[in-house]
């Protein structure tokens, strides 16, 4: 399929209502009127305002990465319409919302449900990492559900910070979302593998099991110090009924050494992911997750881009041993 189109967007798409917006782009729903059977009847169009983009190379890099991917649990890019003032990305439409929202809304929730999430997420990451693609910004907002159906598949989204590694060059950019970022990113000495994503999976798993994050400080220097030393615990009563296998997986993902941290393939082979997860309802975790999820969304609205600026400042103040 040819990705890049020079035709006007409206020649093949009937643009509908806006679904969301960011610093330099809006996302709208659209009806496809063309003949390519690989493109669904309804899609999402990410409309990028070129005048608001500091470096179009960042957009080009994201597009190149998305063009190279084809996996059931990764958001698909179908076409690109490059216009003088706008870059239009025709993407898979997902309607199921964020993963954490779905869990909060579920009637029951158990370790087994959490394990299924981690196995699916790790399967997508194993695919990406095999292609030397590192996401670098895994967090609840970027783990979506395809539809509102109970058995809807997970979709990993937002590859704006993703990079291709393995060519001998170390990635040195301090990026990601503070509470989910790997310690080697904070050290700012360079990193070159998907291990940074697996740390984020460890944070997500921890939250799935108890309802709150392993690292939490209001001030970023203190938060980063916690992460750099992997200072977390399994507090009572939230962790009293969590299985040893589940805790073991958390420990092996929140491992300071990137080379000792479990890979995505190893996670899928872990006993907890292979069927040892309990089916006992995690009512306490679900109640805590509901509160954390609401707080997370409130802070997201309040902080916006300020958090990234604070992150850069905090890294400047941080003394790494």
Backbone bond lengths (Angstrom), bond angles and torsions (degrees), N, CA, C in turn:
res aa  C-N    CA-C-N  psi(-1)  N-CA   C-N-CA  omega(-1)  CA-C   N-CA-C  phi
1 X - - - 1.462 - - 1.527 109.15 -
2 X 1.316 116.55 135.22 1.456 119.96 176.96 1.517 110.00 -81.56
3 X 1.325 117.45 121.40 1.457 121.00 -176.16 1.526 111.90 -77.74
4 X 1.337 116.62 -47.88 1.458 120.81 -171.22 1.523 111.81 -84.14
5 X 1.332 116.19 125.01 1.464 121.85 179.84 1.523 109.42 -119.36
6 X 1.312 115.02 140.86 1.466 119.86 176.92 1.529 112.01 -100.75
7 X 1.349 116.06 -7.38 1.465 119.70 177.63 1.519 109.84 -67.17
8 X 1.337 117.40 155.47 1.475 119.47 172.11 1.528 109.60 -62.42
9 X 1.318 116.76 142.34 1.461 121.63 -178.23 1.526 111.86 -54.52
10 X 1.318 116.33 -41.96 1.462 120.78 -173.82 1.528 113.35 -69.96
11 X 1.332 116.55 -8.95 1.464 118.95 177.60 1.526 110.91 -67.11
12 X 1.339 116.20 -34.24 1.461 120.04 -175.98 1.531 114.80 -116.22
13 X 1.344 116.43 -6.32 1.461 118.78 -175.99 1.522 111.77 -134.68
14 X 1.339 114.08 138.36 1.460 121.59 173.31 1.530 106.16 -98.39
15 X 1.330 116.42 106.24 1.459 121.59 -173.36 1.528 110.78 -78.62
16 X 1.330 115.87 131.46 1.459 121.45 -178.34 1.516 113.20 -109.99
17 X 1.329 116.38 -145.71 1.464 121.81 -172.32 1.533 112.09 -73.16
18 X 1.322 114.67 158.94 1.457 121.04 178.60 1.526 110.36 -78.39
19 X 1.334 115.91 136.17 1.458 121.72 -179.90 1.521 112.27 -102.39
20 X 1.328 116.18 -26.11 1.457 119.79 -178.35 1.516 110.50 -175.06
21 X 1.337 115.87 173.70 1.461 119.62 -179.87 1.519 110.55 -152.17
22 X 1.343 115.46 158.67 1.453 121.78 178.10 1.511 110.11 -137.52
23 X 1.333 116.42 -160.56 1.461 120.66 -176.81 1.524 113.19 -66.51
24 X 1.338 115.96 -34.52 1.464 118.65 -176.01 1.528 113.29 -135.55
25 X 1.321 117.49 12.99 1.461 119.88 -177.86 1.517 111.83 -150.63
26 X 1.319 115.11 155.90 1.462 121.73 170.25 1.526 107.63 -123.49
27 X 1.308 116.50 153.34 1.460 121.32 177.18 1.523 108.43 -117.36
28 X 1.325 115.39 128.56 1.460 120.48 -179.19 1.527 110.12 -127.69
29 X 1.312 114.95 154.42 1.456 120.35 174.43 1.527 108.08 -81.63
30 X 1.342 117.08 150.08 1.463 119.67 -178.91 1.528 110.54 -150.25
31 X 1.312 115.55 150.71 1.457 122.77 175.09 1.529 108.78 -99.80
32 X 1.320 116.12 129.72 1.462 120.25 179.39 1.525 109.64 -84.65
33 X 1.314 116.55 129.97 1.468 121.35 -177.85 1.528 112.08 -113.79
34 X 1.337 116.47 6.26 1.463 120.28 -178.95 1.517 112.86 -86.45
35 X 1.328 115.00 -165.91 1.470 120.61 -173.06 1.527 113.82 -115.05
36 X 1.315 117.94 -0.39 1.463 120.96 -178.97 1.528 109.39 -73.23
37 X 1.320 116.93 114.28 1.469 121.52 -176.20 1.524 112.91 -71.59
38 X 1.340 117.24 -11.51 1.460 120.49 177.71 1.525 112.32 -78.82
39 X 1.334 116.04 -12.74 1.460 120.30 -177.61 1.529 109.29 -103.34
40 X 1.332 118.28 126.62 1.474 121.08 -179.30 1.531 112.07 -64.48
41 X 1.316 115.15 163.09 1.472 120.23 -179.73 1.524 111.61 -66.40
42 X 1.329 116.52 -31.28 1.465 121.53 179.09 1.518 109.13 -122.97
43 X 1.315 115.85 131.50 1.470 121.35 -177.02 1.527 109.99 -136.33
44 X 1.317 115.22 176.13 1.466 121.89 171.43 1.525 107.55 -109.98
45 X 1.330 116.51 139.14 1.461 120.94 177.22 1.520 108.80 -115.89
46 X 1.326 115.74 118.91 1.462 121.30 175.00 1.521 107.46 -92.55
47 X 1.323 116.53 111.50 1.461 122.06 -175.14 1.530 108.54 -101.71
48 X 1.318 115.62 109.41 1.469 121.56 -175.50 1.526 110.13 -97.20
49 X 1.308 115.80 124.68 1.464 121.87 176.99 1.532 107.77 -84.50
50 X 1.327 116.94 106.99 1.465 121.28 -174.62 1.527 112.79 -60.33
51 X 1.324 116.81 -30.51 1.470 120.03 -177.58 1.526 112.27 -68.25
52 X 1.351 116.58 -19.52 1.465 120.75 -178.31 1.525 113.14 -97.56
53 X 1.319 116.06 -3.00 1.467 120.85 -178.28 1.525 109.37 -92.75
54 X 1.332 116.23 124.52 1.464 120.19 -179.10 1.519 111.72 -66.74
55 X 1.328 117.08 -41.99 1.465 121.50 -177.63 1.523 109.02 -140.00
56 X 1.319 116.77 108.37 1.467 120.91 -178.46 1.525 111.84 -65.37
57 X 1.339 117.26 -16.34 1.464 119.57 177.10 1.521 110.88 -62.97
58 X 1.342 116.49 -30.87 1.454 120.55 177.40 1.529 110.63 -64.59
59 X 1.323 115.72 -40.68 1.467 120.65 178.44 1.524 110.09 -67.89
60 X 1.327 116.05 -43.72 1.461 120.80 179.52 1.524 110.91 -60.29
61 X 1.331 116.13 -40.00 1.466 120.76 179.67 1.525 110.58 -64.17
62 X 1.327 116.38 -44.08 1.464 120.42 178.46 1.530 110.59 -61.35
63 X 1.325 116.38 -42.59 1.459 120.68 -179.86 1.522 110.79 -63.90
64 X 1.330 116.86 -44.25 1.466 120.74 -179.71 1.526 110.69 -59.65
65 X 1.334 116.21 -41.48 1.460 120.34 179.93 1.526 110.17 -66.27
66 X 1.319 117.40 -45.37 1.466 120.27 -178.83 1.519 112.15 -65.42
67 X 1.337 116.47 -34.08 1.462 120.26 178.14 1.523 112.04 -64.52
68 X 1.318 116.18 -27.83 1.463 120.59 -175.38 1.523 113.07 -85.12
69 X 1.341 117.37 -3.97 1.463 120.62 -173.59 1.520 112.90 -108.53
70 X 1.328 114.47 143.03 1.461 120.82 172.87 1.527 107.71 -151.76
71 X 1.318 115.40 96.53 1.466 121.07 -177.30 1.520 108.40 -147.30
72 X 1.329 116.19 142.82 1.467 121.26 -175.97 1.521 113.43 -61.05
73 X 1.334 117.32 -23.55 1.462 120.14 -177.14 1.520 113.24 -109.59
74 X 1.326 115.84 21.51 1.463 122.44 176.73 1.525 108.53 -127.92
75 X 1.323 116.52 134.01 1.464 121.17 179.07 1.530 110.36 -55.14
76 X 1.331 116.23 133.70 1.464 120.97 -177.28 1.535 111.87 -95.55
77 X 1.329 114.51 144.08 1.464 122.18 171.81 1.520 107.27 -108.18
78 X 1.337 117.28 123.81 1.457 120.85 -176.27 1.532 113.57 -97.43
79 X 1.325 116.39 -47.07 1.461 120.56 -176.45 1.523 110.77 -149.07
80 X 1.326 115.38 163.28 1.466 121.99 175.48 1.518 108.06 -131.13
81 X 1.313 116.64 129.92 1.463 122.12 174.60 1.529 107.68 -113.51
82 X 1.317 114.81 108.06 1.463 121.07 -176.23 1.526 109.17 -95.32
83 X 1.322 116.36 106.80 1.460 122.64 178.75 1.530 109.00 -107.03
84 X 1.321 118.51 162.15 1.470 120.94 -175.81 1.534 114.52 -52.41
85 X 1.330 117.03 -41.55 1.456 120.01 -176.16 1.522 113.80 -107.56
86 X 1.331 116.62 -10.57 1.467 120.17 -175.44 1.526 111.32 -138.33
87 X 1.324 114.44 149.32 1.454 121.80 170.99 1.526 106.36 -114.92
88 X 1.325 116.75 120.96 1.461 121.76 -175.25 1.528 110.39 -110.30
89 X 1.318 115.38 117.66 1.458 120.08 179.87 1.527 109.44 -103.40
90 X 1.323 115.80 121.88 1.467 120.99 178.72 1.523 107.42 -91.31
91 X 1.336 115.43 114.05 1.456 120.10 -171.96 1.520 112.49 -126.32
92 X 1.312 114.50 163.76 1.458 121.99 175.93 1.526 109.63 -60.62
93 X 1.314 116.22 133.78 1.461 121.64 177.60 1.523 109.24 -88.92
94 X 1.319 116.33 124.14 1.466 120.52 175.15 1.525 108.17 -115.19
95 X 1.317 115.89 136.46 1.468 120.26 -171.63 1.529 113.63 -123.76
96 X 1.341 117.34 3.94 1.460 119.54 -173.98 1.514 115.36 -89.28
97 X 1.333 117.17 -2.45 1.460 120.17 179.26 1.518 113.26 77.58
98 X 1.332 115.68 -169.91 1.463 121.63 -177.04 1.526 111.56 -80.94
99 X 1.320 115.01 150.36 1.464 121.84 -179.08 1.527 112.52 -55.47
100 X 1.329 117.66 -48.32 1.461 120.26 -176.57 1.528 111.33 -63.35
101 X 1.328 117.35 -36.18 1.471 120.35 177.53 1.526 110.34 -61.33
102 X 1.331 116.10 -40.90 1.465 120.50 -179.51 1.527 111.12 -65.31
103 X 1.317 116.67 -41.77 1.465 119.98 -179.64 1.524 110.85 -62.69
104 X 1.333 115.90 -44.44 1.465 120.89 179.40 1.526 110.86 -60.38
105 X 1.333 115.94 -34.28 1.470 120.43 -177.31 1.532 113.09 -82.97
106 X 1.333 117.52 -13.66 1.461 120.83 -176.66 1.522 111.84 -65.92
107 X 1.350 116.29 149.78 1.453 121.21 177.23 1.510 111.44 -69.31
108 X 1.330 117.66 -40.69 1.461 121.93 177.56 1.517 108.43 -138.90
109 X 1.331 114.95 156.13 1.456 120.35 -175.71 1.519 108.53 -152.46
110 X 1.327 117.46 132.58 1.458 121.85 -174.82 1.524 111.17 -139.06
111 X 1.343 115.73 175.75 1.462 120.59 174.82 1.529 110.20 -57.67
112 X 1.297 116.91 -36.48 1.470 120.73 -179.45 1.525 110.67 -61.61
113 X 1.335 117.18 -40.23 1.463 120.80 177.28 1.534 110.25 -64.05
114 X 1.333 115.56 -42.76 1.462 120.16 179.00 1.530 110.53 -63.64
115 X 1.325 116.48 -40.35 1.470 121.20 180.00 1.527 111.08 -62.83
116 X 1.335 116.21 -40.11 1.464 119.53 178.81 1.525 111.26 -62.58
117 X 1.330 115.93 -38.43 1.467 120.62 176.94 1.522 110.37 -62.28
118 X 1.341 116.57 -48.13 1.462 121.52 -176.44 1.530 111.08 -65.84
119 X 1.317 117.51 -38.68 1.475 120.89 178.30 1.527 110.23 -63.67
120 X 1.331 116.78 -45.27 1.463 120.56 -179.62 1.520 110.86 -65.45
121 X 1.326 116.20 -45.26 1.460 120.70 179.31 1.525 110.66 -61.80
122 X 1.327 116.93 -42.50 1.461 121.19 -179.96 1.529 111.45 -67.22
123 X 1.331 116.60 -32.66 1.463 119.72 176.41 1.521 111.37 -63.30
124 X 1.329 115.85 -41.96 1.464 120.30 177.37 1.523 110.83 -65.27
125 X 1.337 116.11 -41.22 1.461 120.11 -179.33 1.526 111.64 -69.82
126 X 1.325 117.22 -35.08 1.466 119.78 176.69 1.534 109.41 -60.50
127 X 1.319 116.28 -40.15 1.474 121.38 177.05 1.531 110.54 -63.39
128 X 1.334 116.81 -48.54 1.469 120.85 -179.37 1.526 111.09 -62.33
129 X 1.319 116.27 -47.77 1.463 120.52 -176.26 1.526 111.44 -66.44
130 X 1.327 117.06 -32.07 1.464 120.22 175.67 1.531 110.89 -64.00
131 X 1.326 115.35 -29.36 1.465 120.89 176.99 1.535 111.60 -91.26
132 X 1.344 115.49 9.34 1.474 123.14 179.43 1.532 112.61 66.83
133 X 1.333 117.05 22.05 1.464 121.21 178.35 1.524 109.03 -95.56
134 X 1.324 116.27 127.38 1.462 122.50 176.89 1.528 107.94 -111.98
135 X 1.323 117.06 125.06 1.468 120.67 -175.61 1.530 111.72 -70.77
136 X 1.327 117.40 -50.15 1.463 126.08 175.39 1.529 115.63 73.60
137 X 1.322 118.80 2.78 1.470 118.76 177.93 1.520 111.00 -148.63
138 X 1.321 116.49 45.72 1.462 119.95 177.27 1.525 109.45 -72.71
139 X 1.324 115.76 127.82 1.457 122.85 179.95 1.530 107.00 -164.30
140 X 1.336 118.11 169.14 1.469 120.21 -176.11 1.532 114.22 -53.96
141 X 1.325 117.10 -38.89 1.473 120.09 -177.78 1.522 112.69 -63.67
142 X 1.344 116.06 -22.78 1.456 120.15 -176.12 1.527 113.20 -102.54
143 X 1.334 115.97 10.51 1.470 120.45 174.07 1.525 106.77 -117.50
144 X 1.312 115.31 102.82 1.463 121.78 -172.75 1.523 111.16 -110.06
145 X 1.330 115.78 170.51 1.464 121.21 175.79 1.525 108.80 -116.26
146 X 1.326 115.15 137.60 1.462 121.14 -172.49 1.527 112.73 -59.01
147 X 1.330 116.09 -44.12 1.471 121.16 -177.98 1.524 108.59 -140.38
148 X 1.322 116.39 -176.94 1.457 121.60 177.91 1.524 112.70 -86.11
149 X 1.327 117.74 -0.71 1.464 121.68 -179.98 1.522 110.51 -65.32
150 X 1.339 116.92 149.49 1.459 121.63 -178.26 1.521 112.58 -60.87
151 X 1.337 116.16 -32.22 1.470 120.23 -178.11 1.531 112.44 -102.28
152 X 1.322 116.85 22.80 1.470 121.12 -178.30 1.528 110.73 -62.55
153 X 1.326 117.53 137.91 1.466 120.47 179.39 1.523 112.90 -73.61
154 X 1.319 114.99 152.73 1.463 122.10 174.62 1.527 109.08 -72.60
155 X 1.330 115.86 146.87 1.459 122.03 174.35 1.529 108.70 -129.49
156 X 1.315 116.95 120.00 1.460 120.87 174.80 1.527 107.84 -79.98
157 X 1.328 116.33 128.68 1.467 121.17 -173.93 1.523 111.50 -125.71
158 X 1.318 115.16 172.79 1.473 125.84 173.50 1.527 112.82 62.85
159 X 1.318 115.22 89.42 1.463 121.28 -179.91 1.525 111.42 -104.33
160 X 1.334 115.63 28.14 1.459 120.32 -179.16 1.517 114.23 -64.60
161 X 1.352 117.20 -28.08 1.461 120.80 179.37 1.529 112.51 -105.18
162 X 1.330 116.40 2.42 1.464 120.34 -177.38 1.528 111.28 -68.41
163 X 1.319 114.88 150.77 1.461 121.24 177.93 1.519 109.76 -142.06
164 X 1.324 115.48 157.14 1.464 121.50 172.59 1.518 107.16 -94.74
165 X 1.341 117.20 127.31 1.463 121.04 -178.11 1.525 109.27 -115.25
166 X 1.331 115.30 -179.27 1.450 119.69 174.70 1.511 115.44 95.23
167 X 1.332 117.20 3.90 1.465 120.04 179.06 1.528 111.85 -96.53
168 X 1.322 115.71 13.03 1.462 119.65 179.20 1.511 113.60 96.21
169 X 1.338 116.71 -15.89 1.463 120.16 179.67 1.522 109.94 -89.80
170 X 1.316 116.17 135.25 1.461 120.81 176.90 1.517 110.09 -85.18
171 X 1.331 116.05 137.55 1.457 120.51 171.50 1.515 107.52 -79.93
172 X 1.312 117.30 132.10 1.460 120.98 -177.12 1.523 113.58 -123.57
173 X 1.328 116.33 -2.17 1.455 119.24 -177.55 1.528 111.08 -68.59
174 X 1.333 115.90 129.52 1.463 121.22 173.07 1.525 107.02 -82.16
175 X 1.317 116.26 103.83 1.462 119.25 -175.55 1.515 109.55 -143.67
176 X 1.312 114.93 175.07 1.452 120.33 -179.18 1.512 110.30 109.89
177 X 1.326 115.48 -169.30 1.459 121.69 -179.45 1.529 107.89 -109.78
178 X 1.338 118.17 127.54 1.465 122.30 -167.53 1.524 117.08 -41.38
179 X 1.327 119.03 -53.14 1.457 120.12 -174.86 1.509 115.01 -70.22
180 X 1.327 117.76 -13.92 1.463 122.24 -174.97 1.526 112.85 -110.72
181 X 1.324 117.28 -2.69 1.461 121.08 -171.00 1.528 111.44 -79.37
182 X 1.333 116.01 142.13 1.466 121.95 -177.82 1.534 111.38 -76.04
183 X 1.337 117.17 150.17 1.467 119.98 -177.98 1.520 113.88 -60.90
184 X 1.344 117.41 -34.17 1.472 118.41 -178.64 1.521 112.11 -67.54
185 X 1.324 117.28 -24.68 1.470 119.94 174.37 1.527 109.41 -70.25
186 X 1.327 116.42 -41.41 1.460 120.84 -179.11 1.527 112.12 -66.69
187 X 1.323 117.17 -30.59 1.467 120.67 -179.20 1.521 112.18 -68.07
188 X 1.343 115.40 -21.69 1.464 120.46 174.82 1.534 113.10 59.89
189 X 1.336 115.99 30.87 1.460 120.03 178.50 1.524 112.37 -107.69
190 X 1.334 115.21 1.90 1.454 119.59 179.40 1.518 112.43 104.55
191 X 1.310 116.52 144.89 1.462 123.22 178.34 1.522 107.18 -151.03
192 X 1.310 116.88 152.77 1.468 118.19 -171.31 1.529 113.77 -143.39
193 X 1.338 117.69 26.62 1.459 117.72 -178.15 1.515 112.21 -147.86
194 X 1.334 114.02 171.98 1.457 120.82 178.06 1.504 113.77 -74.18
195 X 1.338 117.51 2.34 1.465 120.56 179.24 1.521 111.52 -58.90
196 X 1.334 117.65 -28.71 1.473 119.86 178.88 1.534 110.19 -63.58
197 X 1.323 116.62 -35.41 1.468 120.22 177.59 1.521 111.20 -67.97
198 X 1.329 116.59 -36.75 1.462 119.91 -177.28 1.522 111.57 -69.72
199 X 1.327 117.41 -31.34 1.476 119.70 172.49 1.529 109.02 -60.60
200 X 1.325 116.30 -45.43 1.473 120.47 178.89 1.520 111.12 -60.62
201 X 1.330 117.09 -37.10 1.466 120.83 175.79 1.529 109.65 -62.01
202 X 1.335 116.57 -38.93 1.460 120.27 177.39 1.519 112.14 -61.22
203 X 1.334 116.86 -41.73 1.469 120.82 177.84 1.527 110.01 -64.38
204 X 1.321 116.04 -44.68 1.474 120.90 179.74 1.531 110.22 -62.10
205 X 1.327 116.95 -43.32 1.465 120.99 178.69 1.525 110.92 -61.26
206 X 1.317 116.74 -44.87 1.468 121.28 178.65 1.533 109.82 -55.67
207 X 1.335 116.59 -46.42 1.466 120.79 -179.46 1.522 110.84 -65.24
208 X 1.337 116.63 -40.13 1.465 120.37 179.80 1.527 111.68 -60.88
209 X 1.330 116.18 -31.07 1.466 119.82 -175.65 1.524 114.52 -87.04
210 X 1.342 117.17 -27.97 1.472 117.79 -176.90 1.531 113.66 -126.06
211 X 1.338 117.90 -18.77 1.458 119.99 175.87 1.514 115.47 99.44
212 X 1.345 117.44 0.80 1.465 120.05 177.39 1.530 108.35 -147.33
213 X 1.343 118.18 161.89 1.462 120.86 -173.89 1.526 113.69 -78.92
214 X 1.341 117.15 156.51 1.454 121.16 179.77 1.525 113.42 -73.32
215 X 1.329 116.41 -28.45 1.456 121.15 -178.43 1.523 108.32 -119.78
216 X 1.316 115.97 120.25 1.466 117.92 -177.21 1.514 111.00 -149.48
217 X 1.295 116.57 110.76 1.465 123.82 172.76 1.519 107.18 -141.20
218 X 1.317 117.51 141.80 1.463 120.78 -179.96 1.529 111.40 -66.62
219 X 1.336 116.35 -39.28 1.462 120.45 -179.16 1.525 109.80 -90.79
220 X 1.333 116.28 130.76 1.452 120.03 -173.74 1.530 114.72 -62.69
221 X 1.342 120.20 -40.66 1.471 117.47 177.87 1.527 112.36 -56.47
222 X 1.326 116.52 -40.06 1.470 120.46 178.70 1.524 110.85 -68.28
223 X 1.327 117.02 -39.42 1.471 121.51 177.31 1.525 110.13 -61.47
224 X 1.330 116.01 -47.52 1.458 119.87 -178.36 1.531 111.55 -64.96
225 X 1.325 116.86 -33.31 1.460 120.25 177.70 1.531 110.13 -65.42
226 X 1.326 116.42 -39.80 1.468 121.21 175.39 1.524 110.58 -58.63
227 X 1.339 115.78 -47.81 1.466 121.25 -177.25 1.525 110.63 -64.86
228 X 1.329 116.64 -44.20 1.468 121.12 -177.31 1.523 112.69 -61.59
229 X 1.336 116.61 -25.14 1.458 120.51 179.05 1.535 111.88 -110.24
230 X 1.337 116.75 7.54 1.478 121.91 -179.53 1.525 111.00 48.79
231 X 1.330 115.27 47.68 1.463 119.83 179.84 1.521 109.82 -88.63
232 X 1.306 115.25 100.34 1.465 121.75 176.02 1.522 107.26 -149.46
233 X 1.339 116.56 166.68 1.457 119.44 177.01 1.523 109.20 -144.94
234 X 1.323 115.56 -174.50 1.464 122.04 179.45 1.537 107.77 -119.50
235 X 1.323 117.34 77.77 1.467 120.62 -171.55 1.529 114.66 -67.35
236 X 1.321 113.98 147.67 1.470 122.11 174.23 1.538 107.47 -83.49
237 X 1.322 119.23 147.07 1.473 128.30 3.71 1.531 113.61 -91.75
238 X 1.330 116.85 -2.09 1.460 120.29 -171.76 1.534 113.25 -61.82
239 X 1.343 115.99 -32.49 1.460 119.08 -176.11 1.530 113.06 -104.07
240 X 1.323 117.47 3.12 1.469 120.23 -175.28 1.530 112.55 -59.08
241 X 1.326 117.04 -37.66 1.469 120.31 -174.72 1.527 113.31 -105.07
242 X 1.340 116.19 11.69 1.463 119.55 177.61 1.532 108.48 -83.65
243 X 1.318 117.07 136.17 1.461 121.79 -174.23 1.531 112.98 -66.42
244 X 1.346 115.07 156.73 1.465 121.05 177.63 1.521 111.03 -62.40
245 X 1.320 116.50 -37.43 1.475 120.02 -179.97 1.527 111.06 -63.83
246 X 1.327 116.56 -40.30 1.463 120.33 179.40 1.524 110.31 -64.12
247 X 1.335 116.35 -45.19 1.467 120.50 178.41 1.526 111.00 -63.37
248 X 1.323 115.84 -37.88 1.465 120.37 179.84 1.531 110.76 -61.70
249 X 1.319 116.18 -40.42 1.468 119.88 179.71 1.528 110.74 -67.18
250 X 1.330 116.61 -40.06 1.472 120.14 176.94 1.526 109.89 -58.27
251 X 1.329 116.04 -48.45 1.471 121.35 -178.10 1.528 111.33 -60.12
252 X 1.333 116.37 -39.01 1.461 120.04 -176.57 1.527 113.07 -78.52
253 X 1.325 115.85 -14.04 1.469 119.98 174.50 1.526 111.16 -94.53
254 X 1.329 116.85 -37.78 1.465 120.74 177.07 1.527 109.13 -88.91
255 X 1.314 114.26 51.02 1.462 124.84 179.94 1.523 107.88 -97.91
256 X 1.339 116.68 127.38 1.464 120.76 -175.90 1.525 113.01 -62.07
257 X 1.307 117.30 -37.61 1.462 120.45 -178.46 1.528 110.70 -80.81
258 X 1.343 118.70 118.38 1.466 121.03 179.67 1.527 112.89 -59.44
259 X 1.338 116.85 -32.07 1.463 119.72 -177.76 1.528 112.48 -76.05
260 X 1.337 116.58 -21.50 1.471 120.14 178.45 1.530 112.07 -95.00
261 X 1.317 117.15 -17.49 1.459 122.18 -179.79 1.530 110.24 -64.26
262 X 1.319 117.23 142.12 1.462 119.86 179.69 1.515 111.32 -62.63
263 X 1.336 115.87 142.53 1.461 121.46 172.80 1.523 108.68 -83.47
264 X 1.316 116.41 171.50 1.472 120.77 178.91 1.528 110.77 -61.47
265 X 1.315 117.12 -40.68 1.471 120.96 179.55 1.524 109.95 -65.39
266 X 1.325 117.43 -42.14 1.469 120.75 179.22 1.525 112.00 -65.01
267 X 1.322 116.85 -34.47 1.468 120.19 177.19 1.528 109.78 -61.80
268 X 1.320 117.02 -44.66 1.463 120.53 -178.75 1.528 112.12 -64.53
269 X 1.346 116.87 -23.11 1.466 121.36 179.93 1.534 112.43 -93.29
270 X 1.336 117.00 -3.88 1.469 120.62 -178.92 1.537 109.79 -65.84
271 X 1.341 118.07 141.90 1.477 121.17 -178.42 1.529 113.79 -50.88
272 X 1.336 116.67 -39.94 1.466 119.67 -178.78 1.522 110.92 -63.02
273 X 1.319 116.32 -36.79 1.467 120.71 179.96 1.527 112.53 -81.49
274 X 1.321 116.15 -17.84 1.468 120.54 -177.61 1.527 112.81 -90.86
275 X 1.336 117.94 5.82 1.455 118.90 175.17 1.508 116.21 132.16
276 X 1.335 117.76 -2.07 1.465 120.11 -178.10 1.523 114.04 -86.03
277 X 1.316 117.46 -2.53 1.464 120.30 -177.23 1.531 110.84 -68.75
278 X 1.307 115.66 138.37 1.462 122.21 -177.92 1.532 111.90 -73.53
279 X 1.317 115.44 151.38 1.470 121.12 176.16 1.525 111.28 -101.34
280 X 1.331 117.08 5.38 1.466 121.00 178.19 1.531 109.86 -67.06
281 X 1.325 118.61 131.79 1.472 120.89 -178.62 1.525 112.70 -59.02
282 X 1.328 115.68 137.36 1.469 121.66 177.70 1.532 108.86 -99.56
283 X 1.308 115.93 68.74 1.464 120.59 -174.93 1.532 112.45 -64.64
284 X 1.335 116.37 -40.50 1.469 120.33 -179.79 1.522 110.36 -64.71
285 X 1.336 116.33 -43.86 1.465 120.89 179.43 1.523 111.16 -63.28
286 X 1.320 115.45 -40.12 1.462 119.19 -178.67 1.523 110.85 -65.27
287 X 1.324 117.34 -40.60 1.463 121.04 178.97 1.524 110.46 -65.33
288 X 1.336 116.77 -41.11 1.460 120.79 178.67 1.519 110.93 -67.38
289 X 1.340 115.54 -39.45 1.467 119.83 179.88 1.520 111.30 -63.70
290 X 1.325 116.22 -36.16 1.458 119.62 178.52 1.536 110.35 -60.15
291 X 1.330 116.34 -43.97 1.466 120.77 179.19 1.525 111.33 -67.66
292 X 1.345 116.10 -43.87 1.470 120.23 -179.19 1.521 110.68 -64.06
293 X 1.309 116.09 -41.83 1.468 121.03 -178.35 1.529 110.86 -62.40
294 X 1.334 116.36 -43.26 1.463 120.60 179.16 1.525 110.41 -65.17
295 X 1.325 116.81 -42.14 1.466 121.45 178.96 1.522 111.06 -64.47
296 X 1.333 116.04 -41.87 1.468 121.54 -179.94 1.519 111.32 -60.57
297 X 1.318 116.24 -43.76 1.464 120.21 -178.93 1.527 111.21 -68.25
298 X 1.327 116.23 -38.40 1.453 120.43 179.17 1.529 110.57 -63.41
299 X 1.323 116.21 -44.39 1.458 120.62 179.41 1.521 111.52 -65.96
300 X 1.330 116.23 -35.59 1.462 120.28 179.62 1.522 110.44 -61.23
301 X 1.321 116.27 -42.99 1.465 121.05 178.92 1.523 110.37 -66.64
302 X 1.337 116.08 -41.44 1.460 120.35 -175.26 1.519 113.32 -72.57
303 X 1.331 116.57 -38.14 1.452 119.89 -170.61 1.525 113.93 -88.73
304 X 1.342 117.21 -45.26 1.462 120.02 -178.55 1.519 111.66 57.25
305 X 1.332 115.69 -134.50 1.466 121.08 -176.24 1.529 112.20 -75.53
306 X 1.330 118.22 -9.70 1.465 120.68 -178.91 1.524 110.63 -59.40
307 X 1.339 117.31 -34.40 1.457 120.92 -177.22 1.518 111.53 -62.36
308 X 1.329 117.05 -40.04 1.464 119.28 -179.94 1.527 110.64 -65.14
309 X 1.329 117.44 -38.21 1.460 120.96 178.30 1.535 110.19 -66.82
310 X 1.334 116.22 -40.08 1.460 120.28 178.04 1.524 110.45 -64.58
311 X 1.317 115.45 -37.65 1.456 120.36 -179.26 1.523 110.05 -62.08
312 X 1.319 116.62 -45.78 1.459 120.98 179.42 1.534 110.71 -62.04
313 X 1.331 116.03 -41.42 1.457 120.62 180.00 1.531 111.29 -66.14
314 X 1.346 115.60 -42.50 1.451 119.98 -179.05 1.529 111.33 -64.45
315 X 1.308 116.39 -38.35 1.460 120.47 178.29 1.523 110.50 -63.57
316 X 1.318 116.39 -33.45 1.460 121.03 178.04 1.516 111.81 -67.77
317 X 1.342 116.10 -30.23 1.468 120.90 -178.27 1.520 112.66 -88.53
318 X 1.336 116.07 -15.88 1.459 120.90 -172.06 1.517 112.23 -75.39
319 X 1.309 115.90 135.58 1.468 120.96 175.77 1.525 107.90 -103.23
320 X 1.313 115.61 111.86 1.474 120.58 -178.44 1.511 109.62 -93.26
321 X 1.327 115.88 126.42 1.463 119.18 -179.73 1.516 110.81 -74.97
